[in-house]
Amino acid sequence: MPTVPTSPNTLGVLRALQTLLLNNALIGGVSPFAALGSADATRYGVARAIYIGAPKDFKDGYLPQCQLVAEGDAVTRAGAQGRATDEVLVRITAVADLTDWWTGEQTILALRDAIWPVLLAHVRGGASTGTGFVALEQPDAEPHPNAGFGMLEVAGVWYRTWTCHVLARQLWTPSGGLVP
């Protein structure tokens, strides 16, 4: 039986999803997301504009970009040891420049076409023995109401967006198991 972590690691799950998109959501063999400046790359721990969360300060120089935002979670306990199944609903939003509407439209369509195959093909997002991230799935039932194509206005500037949702599942067991 593989080693199971003794606590959740939600940031680790989001980082694994970030790495999955960085390494596999490619257009012409290259990441379509903007390269970050050295200070921002160091701060965020990634060289491309694939953010965990949505940046408060929106920089047009970092377009196109991708935002991974934890929107919901559900934790259930099972078994004599109290193993937790922890599902995090992640909103994935691609953002493209809309200065030239036709270029923006082409860019957002290309981003969608680069991201969906990665999410559908990778049922395990970077999981390895001893880590809690074990599954990457599509949410059940109907599409999320905020999914699909859209527009975003930030400080009077419009951007083209595409959004989807995934469930990232992690497993963990509290150290010492259940307390009687």
Helices and strands as residue ranges (DSSP letters): H 10-24, H 38-44, E 50-52, G 60-62, E 65-78, E 83-97, H 101-121, E 133-137, E 148-154, E 157-172
